[in-house]
Amino acid sequence: MAGTRLLRVAAGIAVLVVLAAIGIVLTPAYVENWKLQRYVNELLDDPATATQPLDVTRARIVNKAATLGLPVHSDDVQVTHSQNAIRIDVLYRVPVDVAGYTVYLHFRPAGGGS
């Protein structure tokens, strides 16, 4: 009886350790995506963004992503301008190795008018 309980506790602890390890491996990608989302929001809040060419805004986002170590390319960034609103959509994926297996995390920072 005591041996079975000890085995269950050990198995529970092992599962928690594995989950914590996976969380530690995945967290940096989520943090960097959050930083990119903040940057997109800052661009949208800046009135100067509305007057600059769309390619300049796209390049600024790609450059910021590069400084964050994110694999964002110019084709991954859609900047559209309609009436008085700018819409920014970024779609990219980050490969993360988890115990010898590559997991692709998909991120979609976005903001602005429709």
Biotite code that builds the C-alpha atoms (Angstrom):
import biotite.structure as struc

atoms = struc.array([
    struc.Atom([0.000, 0.000, 0.000], chain_id="A", res_id=1, res_name="MET", atom_name="CA", element="C"),
    struc.Atom([2.701, 2.506, 0.988], chain_id="A", res_id=2, res_name="ALA", atom_name="CA", element="C"),
    struc.Atom([4.819, 1.424, -2.000], chain_id="A", res_id=3, res_name="GLY", atom_name="CA", element="C"),
    struc.Atom([1.969, 2.084, -4.420], chain_id="A", res_id=4, res_name="THR", atom_name="CA", element="C"),
    struc.Atom([1.337, 5.511, -2.942], chain_id="A", res_id=5, res_name="ARG", atom_name="CA", element="C"),
    struc.Atom([5.026, 6.396, -3.173], chain_id="A", res_id=6, res_name="LEU", atom_name="CA", element="C"),
    struc.Atom([5.073, 5.252, -6.805], chain_id="A", res_id=7, res_name="LEU", atom_name="CA", element="C"),
    struc.Atom([2.063, 7.458, -7.615], chain_id="A", res_id=8, res_name="ARG", atom_name="CA", element="C"),
    struc.Atom([3.657, 10.462, -5.946], chain_id="A", res_id=9, res_name="VAL", atom_name="CA", element="C"),
    struc.Atom([6.915, 9.862, -7.844], chain_id="A", res_id=10, res_name="ALA", atom_name="CA", element="C"),
    struc.Atom([5.021, 9.543, -11.143], chain_id="A", res_id=11, res_name="ALA", atom_name="CA", element="C"),
    struc.Atom([3.100, 12.750, -10.411], chain_id="A", res_id=12, res_name="GLY", atom_name="CA", element="C"),
    struc.Atom([6.305, 14.626, -9.668], chain_id="A", res_id=13, res_name="ILE", atom_name="CA", element="C"),
    struc.Atom([7.892, 13.280, -12.863], chain_id="A", res_id=14, res_name="ALA", atom_name="CA", element="C"),
    struc.Atom([4.937, 14.509, -14.927], chain_id="A", res_id=15, res_name="VAL", atom_name="CA", element="C"),
    struc.Atom([5.156, 17.949, -13.328], chain_id="A", res_id=16, res_name="LEU", atom_name="CA", element="C"),
    struc.Atom([8.890, 18.139, -14.016], chain_id="A", res_id=17, res_name="VAL", atom_name="CA", element="C"),
    struc.Atom([8.353, 17.226, -17.675], chain_id="A", res_id=18, res_name="VAL", atom_name="CA", element="C"),
    struc.Atom([5.592, 19.831, -18.033], chain_id="A", res_id=19, res_name="LEU", atom_name="CA", element="C"),
    struc.Atom([7.761, 22.479, -16.369], chain_id="A", res_id=20, res_name="ALA", atom_name="CA", element="C"),
    struc.Atom([10.663, 21.643, -18.701], chain_id="A", res_id=21, res_name="ALA", atom_name="CA", element="C"),
    struc.Atom([8.422, 21.978, -21.759], chain_id="A", res_id=22, res_name="ILE", atom_name="CA", element="C"),
    struc.Atom([7.130, 25.292, -20.434], chain_id="A", res_id=23, res_name="GLY", atom_name="CA", element="C"),
    struc.Atom([10.673, 26.566, -19.957], chain_id="A", res_id=24, res_name="ILE", atom_name="CA", element="C"),
    struc.Atom([11.563, 25.635, -23.541], chain_id="A", res_id=25, res_name="VAL", atom_name="CA", element="C"),
    struc.Atom([8.436, 27.262, -25.040], chain_id="A", res_id=26, res_name="LEU", atom_name="CA", element="C"),
    struc.Atom([8.320, 30.439, -22.947], chain_id="A", res_id=27, res_name="THR", atom_name="CA", element="C"),
    struc.Atom([11.011, 32.477, -24.789], chain_id="A", res_id=28, res_name="PRO", atom_name="CA", element="C"),
    struc.Atom([9.123, 32.292, -28.106], chain_id="A", res_id=29, res_name="ALA", atom_name="CA", element="C"),
    struc.Atom([5.944, 33.546, -26.438], chain_id="A", res_id=30, res_name="TYR", atom_name="CA", element="C"),
    struc.Atom([7.784, 36.372, -24.679], chain_id="A", res_id=31, res_name="VAL", atom_name="CA", element="C"),
    struc.Atom([9.408, 37.557, -27.919], chain_id="A", res_id=32, res_name="GLU", atom_name="CA", element="C"),
    struc.Atom([6.047, 37.392, -29.714], chain_id="A", res_id=33, res_name="ASN", atom_name="CA", element="C"),
    struc.Atom([4.528, 39.512, -26.951], chain_id="A", res_id=34, res_name="TRP", atom_name="CA", element="C"),
    struc.Atom([7.305, 42.083, -27.499], chain_id="A", res_id=35, res_name="LYS", atom_name="CA", element="C"),
    struc.Atom([6.593, 42.129, -31.239], chain_id="A", res_id=36, res_name="LEU", atom_name="CA", element="C"),
    struc.Atom([2.869, 42.598, -30.565], chain_id="A", res_id=37, res_name="GLN", atom_name="CA", element="C"),
    struc.Atom([3.688, 45.558, -28.303], chain_id="A", res_id=38, res_name="ARG", atom_name="CA", element="C"),
    struc.Atom([5.819, 47.052, -31.071], chain_id="A", res_id=39, res_name="TYR", atom_name="CA", element="C"),
    struc.Atom([2.993, 46.653, -33.601], chain_id="A", res_id=40, res_name="VAL", atom_name="CA", element="C"),
    struc.Atom([0.650, 48.410, -31.152], chain_id="A", res_id=41, res_name="ASN", atom_name="CA", element="C"),
    struc.Atom([3.183, 51.226, -30.691], chain_id="A", res_id=42, res_name="GLU", atom_name="CA", element="C"),
    struc.Atom([3.411, 51.696, -34.464], chain_id="A", res_id=43, res_name="LEU", atom_name="CA", element="C"),
    struc.Atom([-0.360, 51.882, -34.715], chain_id="A", res_id=44, res_name="LEU", atom_name="CA", element="C"),
    struc.Atom([-0.511, 54.443, -31.906], chain_id="A", res_id=45, res_name="ASP", atom_name="CA", element="C"),
    struc.Atom([2.095, 56.639, -33.630], chain_id="A", res_id=46, res_name="ASP", atom_name="CA", element="C"),
    struc.Atom([0.379, 59.151, -35.968], chain_id="A", res_id=47, res_name="PRO", atom_name="CA", element="C"),
    struc.Atom([3.489, 59.223, -38.188], chain_id="A", res_id=48, res_name="ALA", atom_name="CA", element="C"),
    struc.Atom([2.876, 55.603, -39.181], chain_id="A", res_id=49, res_name="THR", atom_name="CA", element="C"),
    struc.Atom([-0.270, 56.629, -41.062], chain_id="A", res_id=50, res_name="ALA", atom_name="CA", element="C"),
    struc.Atom([1.701, 58.964, -43.330], chain_id="A", res_id=51, res_name="THR", atom_name="CA", element="C"),
    struc.Atom([4.687, 56.765, -44.128], chain_id="A", res_id=52, res_name="GLN", atom_name="CA", element="C"),
    struc.Atom([4.755, 54.326, -47.055], chain_id="A", res_id=53, res_name="PRO", atom_name="CA", element="C"),
    struc.Atom([3.462, 50.837, -46.271], chain_id="A", res_id=54, res_name="LEU", atom_name="CA", element="C"),
    struc.Atom([6.819, 49.314, -47.272], chain_id="A", res_id=55, res_name="ASP", atom_name="CA", element="C"),
    struc.Atom([8.557, 51.406, -44.613], chain_id="A", res_id=56, res_name="VAL", atom_name="CA", element="C"),
    struc.Atom([6.178, 50.142, -41.934], chain_id="A", res_id=57, res_name="THR", atom_name="CA", element="C"),
    struc.Atom([6.669, 46.568, -43.158], chain_id="A", res_id=58, res_name="ARG", atom_name="CA", element="C"),
    struc.Atom([10.467, 46.989, -43.055], chain_id="A", res_id=59, res_name="ALA", atom_name="CA", element="C"),
    struc.Atom([10.332, 48.430, -39.533], chain_id="A", res_id=60, res_name="ARG", atom_name="CA", element="C"),
    struc.Atom([8.385, 45.396, -38.321], chain_id="A", res_id=61, res_name="ILE", atom_name="CA", element="C"),
    struc.Atom([10.750, 42.949, -40.033], chain_id="A", res_id=62, res_name="VAL", atom_name="CA", element="C"),
    struc.Atom([13.757, 44.751, -38.534], chain_id="A", res_id=63, res_name="ASN", atom_name="CA", element="C"),
    struc.Atom([12.235, 44.732, -35.050], chain_id="A", res_id=64, res_name="LYS", atom_name="CA", element="C"),
    struc.Atom([11.471, 41.023, -35.371], chain_id="A", res_id=65, res_name="ALA", atom_name="CA", element="C"),
    struc.Atom([15.087, 40.402, -36.397], chain_id="A", res_id=66, res_name="ALA", atom_name="CA", element="C"),
    struc.Atom([16.354, 42.194, -33.287], chain_id="A", res_id=67, res_name="THR", atom_name="CA", element="C"),
    struc.Atom([14.077, 39.930, -31.232], chain_id="A", res_id=68, res_name="LEU", atom_name="CA", element="C"),
    struc.Atom([15.444, 36.847, -32.992], chain_id="A", res_id=69, res_name="GLY", atom_name="CA", element="C"),
    struc.Atom([12.126, 36.044, -34.664], chain_id="A", res_id=70, res_name="LEU", atom_name="CA", element="C"),
    struc.Atom([12.019, 34.515, -38.158], chain_id="A", res_id=71, res_name="PRO", atom_name="CA", element="C"),
    struc.Atom([9.747, 37.144, -39.717], chain_id="A", res_id=72, res_name="VAL", atom_name="CA", element="C"),
    struc.Atom([10.220, 37.939, -43.408], chain_id="A", res_id=73, res_name="HIS", atom_name="CA", element="C"),
    struc.Atom([8.750, 40.722, -45.507], chain_id="A", res_id=74, res_name="SER", atom_name="CA", element="C"),
    struc.Atom([6.202, 38.300, -47.001], chain_id="A", res_id=75, res_name="ASP", atom_name="CA", element="C"),
    struc.Atom([4.969, 37.493, -43.473], chain_id="A", res_id=76, res_name="ASP", atom_name="CA", element="C"),
    struc.Atom([3.866, 41.091, -42.860], chain_id="A", res_id=77, res_name="VAL", atom_name="CA", element="C"),
    struc.Atom([0.704, 42.540, -44.384], chain_id="A", res_id=78, res_name="GLN", atom_name="CA", element="C"),
    struc.Atom([0.178, 46.277, -44.007], chain_id="A", res_id=79, res_name="VAL", atom_name="CA", element="C"),
    struc.Atom([-3.006, 47.718, -45.446], chain_id="A", res_id=80, res_name="THR", atom_name="CA", element="C"),
    struc.Atom([-4.357, 51.234, -45.487], chain_id="A", res_id=81, res_name="HIS", atom_name="CA", element="C"),
    struc.Atom([-8.068, 51.936, -45.832], chain_id="A", res_id=82, res_name="SER", atom_name="CA", element="C"),
    struc.Atom([-9.582, 55.375, -45.373], chain_id="A", res_id=83, res_name="GLN", atom_name="CA", element="C"),
    struc.Atom([-7.990, 56.655, -42.135], chain_id="A", res_id=84, res_name="ASN", atom_name="CA", element="C"),
    struc.Atom([-7.059, 53.274, -40.672], chain_id="A", res_id=85, res_name="ALA", atom_name="CA", element="C"),
    struc.Atom([-3.966, 51.123, -40.941], chain_id="A", res_id=86, res_name="ILE", atom_name="CA", element="C"),
    struc.Atom([-4.133, 47.375, -40.402], chain_id="A", res_id=87, res_name="ARG", atom_name="CA", element="C"),
    struc.Atom([-1.042, 45.307, -39.619], chain_id="A", res_id=88, res_name="ILE", atom_name="CA", element="C"),
    struc.Atom([-1.088, 41.511, -39.723], chain_id="A", res_id=89, res_name="ASP", atom_name="CA", element="C"),
    struc.Atom([1.978, 39.397, -39.120], chain_id="A", res_id=90, res_name="VAL", atom_name="CA", element="C"),
    struc.Atom([1.921, 35.630, -39.489], chain_id="A", res_id=91, res_name="LEU", atom_name="CA", element="C"),
    struc.Atom([5.034, 33.602, -38.739], chain_id="A", res_id=92, res_name="TYR", atom_name="CA", element="C"),
    struc.Atom([6.112, 30.373, -37.122], chain_id="A", res_id=93, res_name="ARG", atom_name="CA", element="C"),
    struc.Atom([8.946, 29.572, -34.762], chain_id="A", res_id=94, res_name="VAL", atom_name="CA", element="C"),
    struc.Atom([10.562, 26.126, -34.677], chain_id="A", res_id=95, res_name="PRO", atom_name="CA", element="C"),
    struc.Atom([11.254, 24.921, -31.136], chain_id="A", res_id=96, res_name="VAL", atom_name="CA", element="C"),
    struc.Atom([13.070, 21.682, -30.316], chain_id="A", res_id=97, res_name="ASP", atom_name="CA", element="C"),
    struc.Atom([11.404, 19.742, -27.520], chain_id="A", res_id=98, res_name="VAL", atom_name="CA", element="C"),
    struc.Atom([13.178, 16.527, -26.554], chain_id="A", res_id=99, res_name="ALA", atom_name="CA", element="C"),
    struc.Atom([14.493, 15.920, -30.070], chain_id="A", res_id=100, res_name="GLY", atom_name="CA", element="C"),
    struc.Atom([11.166, 16.750, -31.729], chain_id="A", res_id=101, res_name="TYR", atom_name="CA", element="C"),
    struc.Atom([10.620, 20.024, -33.578], chain_id="A", res_id=102, res_name="THR", atom_name="CA", element="C"),
    struc.Atom([7.405, 21.822, -32.725], chain_id="A", res_id=103, res_name="VAL", atom_name="CA", element="C"),
    struc.Atom([6.297, 24.783, -34.836], chain_id="A", res_id=104, res_name="TYR", atom_name="CA", element="C"),
    struc.Atom([4.601, 27.535, -32.871], chain_id="A", res_id=105, res_name="LEU", atom_name="CA", element="C"),
    struc.Atom([2.399, 29.781, -35.015], chain_id="A", res_id=106, res_name="HIS", atom_name="CA", element="C"),
    struc.Atom([2.035, 33.425, -34.032], chain_id="A", res_id=107, res_name="PHE", atom_name="CA", element="C"),
    struc.Atom([-0.210, 36.149, -35.412], chain_id="A", res_id=108, res_name="ARG", atom_name="CA", element="C"),
    struc.Atom([0.487, 39.614, -33.976], chain_id="A", res_id=109, res_name="PRO", atom_name="CA", element="C"),
    struc.Atom([-2.012, 42.057, -35.440], chain_id="A", res_id=110, res_name="ALA", atom_name="CA", element="C"),
    struc.Atom([-3.750, 45.332, -34.871], chain_id="A", res_id=111, res_name="GLY", atom_name="CA", element="C"),
    struc.Atom([-5.402, 48.332, -36.365], chain_id="A", res_id=112, res_name="GLY", atom_name="CA", element="C"),
    struc.Atom([-8.562, 49.076, -38.279], chain_id="A", res_id=113, res_name="GLY", atom_name="CA", element="C"),
    struc.Atom([-10.245, 46.711, -40.634], chain_id="A", res_id=114, res_name="SER", atom_name="CA", element="C"),
])
